[in-house]
Amino acid sequence: MSDSAGGGESGGVAGAGQDSEADNEPPQQAPPLLPEGDSLEVRETSEDGDPPSAKRSRMSEEEQGLGQVKVHEEIPAQADLLPEDPAPPEQRTGELLQCMEESRRGEEVTATGEGDEKCHQNGAQGHDGSLEGETKPEEEHNGNGSADSPSDGQQLGLDFSQNPQMLTGAWTEYSNFPENYLKGCKWAPDGSCILTNSADNVLRVYNLPPEIYSYNWDLLPEMSPVLRMAEGDTIYDYCWYPKMNSLEPDTCFLASSSRDNPVHVWDAFYGEVRASFRPYNHLDELTAAHSLCFSPDGAQLYCGFDKTVRVFYTERPGRDCEERPTVVKKQGQSGIISCFGFSPCQSVYACGSYSRCAGLYSCQDGTLLALLPTRHHGGLTHLLFSPDGNYLYTGGRKDPEILCWDLREPGKVVFSLKRNVATNQRIYFDLDQSGRYLLSGDTEGVVSVWDTHTAPPDGNEELLQPQLRFQAYWDCTNGISIHPFMPLLATSSGQRQFPWPGDSEGDSASDTEGGGAVMSQQEVRQDNALTLWWAGPLGPAAEENRDHNTAAAEET
């Protein structure tokens, strides 16, 4: 599993004397979406400034058809307290298991009689002709992001010759709390559900709607979370257990780190804290991890701190850990370790830091193998290995570039990808299982898709142009995650909004004296949502519906 960077802006650097939420500038508003979600061209802003409500109105308040389990609405204020459950845990666990199993019923791969970690093929076959046989049963993606052949991207059915089609999403969930913008989204390793982080310090789990397996997408209701897990303070990072399989409840858990709290391991069925890992500093004070990542086999949990990596063993919660300093005798990688990534084919992991550089380390003892040159303009917030392990992609805050490094020649940049990142917010990017397509959002709501196979083979630090760009939101697109085996994308949006200068408590006199030009906080347009997109071939019904809408648009 290559989950690296996590929740809050700046990775929670407030503890190091920097504001974790600082430098989020007012976004430049991008045009909204057209009512129809089929063509998804860059859309014009409506006169009344309303959000793109055609899909949303069609999908709202029909959640009874989902059969999802809704947990209690009361969220505990402290993460250390287990949530009160109005229903017996056994009953709710059984309902959630039944819900997840129903969403897969008829979808499991039947080509093999084996049940050994075949969860990633669930749903890849048997739904329609376009997906039939696209996933090979013998190929197992066990959470480390590896792919067995270059053709895995074709097996996923990803098609970026046209704009992806919006299917459904969740936005009402993030409207009850002021400025409740999202901070990323991550598919579960088995593809059964999505995990989100938001400004209200609540982790939410959404089941993949079973209606997506058919092409009756106009009937899709708005998504509702099946679990809510409240942390006590700003969430710095979060990640899934890489061996997670919803058919094996013991493997269904995730880890999160928040300010002034230990690392919590949450049960993805109960929504309760299953265990805690407590890191302490040299003064024996509890300190929070700025980044988290499980090792590919799930046996260890790596936590990033200032000039230090602490390694906990998953089966041994508590305070015992292995400390691996990244600076020895004033040599090495300085700064707060902000993100992790594990090589899919070697016993090597990469660390990104706010000192604007990345380092490669041995998994056995944490020995520094290579320190990449400082080429970024801002601190690193996310990094990913390519599936073959030959390349490393790095991106930073307030940095317009994603750099592709050739690890066979450490220090060599093969090419760069341009995106708009104008704030300290962590902007995720993601690779498909084949390593061909890299996707990233930006602070203006645009999602860019690059085909890395079009890069020159010799590599000369050239700027690679995107194959496709489409407007996903008005606001910042901060999170993007590609489904493990289906042509589905999950995106999250939002950022901290700042009112115009003068809109403060001391300017109440100017407001009453005709200062109407000052924008109030309520007038700031927000677009906080989780959205699912179809990025594959359309079924016959969807094709017919799209052609009909296109013809109707041309007639008008």
Secondary structure, DSSP 8 states (H G I E B T S, - for coil): ------SSGGGSGGGGTS-TTTT-----------S-SSS-------TT----HHHHHHHTT-GGGT------S---S-TTS----SS-HHHHHHHHHHHHHHHHTTTS--S----SS-GGGTTSSSS-TTTTT-S-TT----SS---SSTTHHHHHT---SS--EEEEEE-GGGSSSTT--EEEEEE-TTSSEEEEEETTSEEEEEE--GGGGSS-GGG------SEEEE-SS-EEEEEE-TT--TTSGGG-EEEEEETTS-EEEEETTT-SEEEEE--B-TTS-B---SEEEE-TTSSEEEEEEBTEEEEEETTS-BS--EEEESEETTEE--SBEEEEEE-SSSSEEEEEETTS-EEEEETTT--EEEE-----SS-EEEEEE-TTSSEEEEEETT--EEEEEETTSTTEEEEEEE----SSS---EEE-TTS-EEEE--TTSEEEEEEGGGS-SS--SEEE--SEEEE--SS-EEEEEE-SSSSEEEEEE-------TT-SGGGHHHHHTT-TTS--GGGS-----EEEEE-S---HHHHHHHHHHHHHHHH-
